[in-house]
């Protein structure tokens, strides 16, 4: 059974979250870009037999409060810290930009026992540049949401590799058709990509704020599982390699044949059961 609840962050913003599972250890699942907590709900369901899973909507998304004028990485850390304090959870899994937030929260809360970091999109020596954001902002301000989403996809190098070879007009036409389908079929109360598009700026800000700050992670005391797919972009795999070199207590697992969508629900090309198996194995070994 899924129950809904809220916690109030330090600046007064309400963070909505779903609770799944029974009496197992508390595990927070923190989603990435262009998602709400619902985007990882099948992963939470797969883990809820062994853990009590808490699945928030990060601020500015879904049922949670707005990002606010003082949005930044510090607010995200405060939000996660508030949820950890309210639930007593000692384990966190972060996906993509959510993995950066999880690792930074481990610095602020040394009592956090474990972190599962799925493909944090670190910018190391220009490996994940964010200069495309200016064009994204212009297109979004002009109401050209499909164009902005194409700019974001190309800038983050997400999606199947062949898409990068297609002309932009075709990509924008394909994105327009996808958005129209989603507008017709989206579940009641869940945001569409059209609605989530402006939140991509928040995730890019998290990446920009942590650029070239790899040494900070040397102070993480939590035990960390670095998780990724063998078919993900090279800069994401390289970020895991770099983190493995600095985190004091970590192990790495590469999921054969999977990519950055692995944690998502099956309808979004995810493999939640396969990911959950590795997470369970790690958390049980960590005690």
C-alpha positions in Angstrom: 0.0 0.0 0.0 1.2 3.5 -0.8 0.5 6.3 1.6 1.1 10.0 1.0 2.6 12.5 3.5 4.5 15.7 3.7 7.5 17.2 5.6 8.4 20.8 6.0 11.9 21.8 4.9 14.0 24.4 6.6 12.8 27.3 4.5 9.1 26.3 5.0 8.7 24.5 1.7 6.5 21.4 1.9 8.1 18.2 0.4 5.5 15.5 -0.5 6.5 11.9 -0.3 5.1 8.4 -0.8 5.7 5.7 1.8 5.8 2.0 0.8 6.6 -1.1 2.7 6.3 -2.3 6.3 8.8 -2.4 9.1 12.1 -2.7 7.2 15.0 -0.2 7.4 14.1 3.2 6.0 15.3 3.9 2.5 14.8 7.3 0.6 14.6 7.1 -3.2 15.5 10.5 -4.7 14.6 10.9 -8.4 16.5 12.7 -11.1 15.7 15.2 -13.9 12.4 15.3 -15.7 10.8 13.1 -13.0 8.8 13.1 -9.9 8.9 10.3 -7.3 6.3 8.5 -9.4 9.0 7.9 -12.0 10.8 5.5 -9.7 7.8 4.0 -8.0 8.3 0.5 -9.5 11.8 0.5 -8.1 10.4 1.4 -4.7 7.8 -1.4 -5.0 10.5 -3.9 -5.8 12.4 -2.8 -2.7 9.4 -2.4 -0.3 9.4 -6.1 0.7 12.7 -5.6 2.5 12.7 -1.8 3.2 10.4 1.0 4.2 10.7 3.2 1.1 10.2 6.9 1.1 9.8 8.4 -2.3 9.7 12.3 -2.4 8.9 14.7 -5.1 11.8 17.1 -5.2 10.9 20.7 -4.7 9.3 22.4 -7.7 7.9 19.1 -8.9 4.8 17.0 -8.5 3.0 17.5 -5.2 5.9 19.4 -3.5 6.2 23.1 -3.0 7.9 25.5 -5.4 11.6 25.7 -6.0 11.6 29.2 -4.6 13.8 32.2 -5.4 16.7 30.9 -3.4 16.8 27.5 -5.1 20.2 25.8 -5.1 22.0 22.7 -3.9 21.7 23.8 -0.3 17.9 23.8 -0.5 17.9 20.3 -1.9 20.2 19.1 0.9 17.9 20.7 3.4 14.9 19.0 1.9 16.5 15.6 2.0 17.8 16.2 5.6 14.2 17.1 6.7 12.9 13.9 5.3 15.6 11.8 6.9 15.0 13.5 10.2 11.2 13.0 10.0 11.4 9.3 9.0 14.5 8.1 10.7 15.8 6.6 7.5 19.5 5.9 7.4 19.8 4.8 3.7 19.4 6.9 0.6 19.4 6.1 -3.1 19.8 9.0 -5.5 19.3 8.9 -9.2 21.3 11.2 -11.6 21.1 14.7 -10.1 19.4 13.1 -7.1 22.6 11.1 -6.6 24.6 14.4 -6.3 22.1 15.6 -3.7 22.4 12.3 -1.8 26.2 12.4 -1.7 26.2 16.1 -0.6 23.7 15.3 2.1 26.1 12.5 3.3 28.6 15.3 3.9 26.2 17.3 5.9 24.8 14.3 7.8 27.7 12.0 8.7 25.3 9.7 10.5 23.8 8.6 7.2 24.8 5.0 6.9 24.7 4.2 3.2 24.2 5.9 -0.2 23.4 4.3 -3.5 24.5 6.7 -6.2 23.1 5.9 -9.6 25.1 7.8 -12.3 25.6 11.2 -10.8 26.2 13.6 -13.8 29.3 15.3 -12.4 31.0 17.9 -14.5 34.7 17.0 -14.2 37.1 19.1 -16.3 34.3 20.1 -18.7 32.9 16.6 -19.1 29.3 17.7 -18.6 29.2 21.4 -19.8 26.1 23.4 -19.1 26.5 26.2 -21.7 23.5 25.0 -23.6 21.3 26.2 -20.8 21.1 29.7 -22.4 19.5 28.4 -25.5 17.2 26.2 -23.5 16.0 29.2 -21.5 15.4 31.3 -24.7 13.3 28.5 -26.3 11.4 27.9 -23.1 10.6 31.6 -22.7 9.4 31.7 -26.2 7.0 28.8 -25.5 8.9 26.4 -27.8 8.9 23.5 -25.3 9.7 20.8 -27.9 12.7 22.8 -29.0 13.9 23.3 -25.4 13.5 19.6 -24.7 15.6 18.7 -27.7 18.3 21.2 -26.6 18.2 19.6 -23.1 18.4 16.1 -24.5 21.4 16.9 -26.8 23.1 18.9 -24.1 22.9 16.1 -21.5 23.5 13.4 -24.2 20.5 11.4 -23.1 18.4 9.2 -25.2 19.5 6.7 -27.8 22.7 7.6 -29.5 21.1 7.7 -33.0 19.0 10.7 -32.0 22.1 12.8 -32.0 22.5 12.1 -35.7 19.0 13.3 -36.7 18.4 16.9 -37.9 16.9 19.2 -35.3 13.6 19.9 -37.2 12.9 16.1 -37.2 13.8 15.8 -33.5 11.5 18.7 -32.6 8.7 17.2 -34.7 9.2 13.8 -32.9 9.2 15.6 -29.5 6.0 17.5 -30.4 4.2 14.3 -31.2 5.5 12.6 -28.0 4.2 15.6 -25.9 0.8 15.4 -27.5 0.5 11.7 -26.8 1.6 12.3 -23.2 -0.9 15.1 -22.8 -3.7 12.7 -23.8 -2.6 9.7 -21.7 -0.8 11.1 -18.6 -2.1 9.8 -15.3 -4.3 12.1 -13.3 -2.2 14.3 -11.0 1.1 13.4 -12.5 3.1 16.1 -14.4 3.9 15.6 -18.1 7.3 16.4 -19.7 5.7 19.6 -20.9 5.1 20.6 -17.3 8.4 19.3 -16.0 10.5 21.0 -18.7 11.2 24.2 -16.6 12.6 22.1 -13.8 15.5 20.9 -15.9 17.2 24.2 -15.1 17.2 23.1 -11.4 19.1 19.9 -12.2 21.6 21.8 -14.4 22.2 24.2 -11.5 23.0 21.3 -9.2 25.6 20.1 -11.7 27.0 23.5 -12.2 27.3 24.1 -8.4 29.4 21.0 -8.0 31.6 21.2 -11.0 35.3 20.2 -10.5 34.7 19.6 -6.8 35.6 15.9 -6.7 37.8 16.2 -3.6 34.8 17.1 -1.5 33.7 13.5 -1.6 36.8 12.3 0.2 35.0 13.3 3.4 31.9 11.1 2.8 31.7 8.7 5.7 28.8 6.7 4.5 29.3 3.4 2.7 28.5 4.0 -1.0 27.4 1.8 -3.9 28.3 3.4 -7.2 25.8 2.0 -9.7 25.5 2.5 -13.5 24.7 0.9 -16.8 27.2 -0.2 -19.4 25.3 1.5 -22.2 25.2 5.0 -20.5 27.1 8.0 -21.9 30.8 7.8 -21.3 30.9 10.9 -19.1 28.5 9.2 -16.6 30.7 6.1 -16.5 33.8 8.2 -16.1 32.2 10.1 -13.2 31.7 6.8 -11.4 35.3 5.9 -12.0 36.5 9.2 -10.6 34.3 8.9 -7.5 35.6 5.4 -6.9 39.0 6.9 -6.7 38.1 9.4 -3.9 35.3 7.9 -1.8 36.7 6.2 1.3 34.2 3.3 1.5 32.6 2.3 -1.8 32.1 -0.4 -4.3 31.0 -0.2 -7.9 28.6 -2.3 -9.9 28.0 -2.0 -13.7 24.7 -3.2 -14.9 25.2 -5.0 -18.3 23.2 -3.7 -21.2 21.4 -1.0 -19.2 21.5 2.8 -19.5 20.6 5.9 -17.7 16.9 5.0 -17.7 17.5 1.8 -15.7 15.9 3.0 -12.5 12.8 4.2 -14.2 9.4 2.4 -14.5 9.2 -0.2 -17.1 7.1 2.0 -19.4 10.0 4.4 -19.6 12.5 1.7 -20.6 13.6 1.0 -17.0 14.6 -2.3 -15.4 13.6 -1.7 -11.8 13.7 -5.3 -10.7 17.3 -5.7 -12.0 18.4 -2.5 -10.2 16.5 -3.5 -7.0 18.4 -6.8 -6.9 21.8 -4.9 -6.7 20.5 -2.4 -4.2 19.2 -5.2 -1.9 22.4 -7.0 -2.1 24.5 -4.0 -1.2 22.3 -2.8 1.7 22.1 -6.3 3.2 25.9 -6.6 3.1 26.2 -3.1 4.6 24.0 -4.3 7.5 
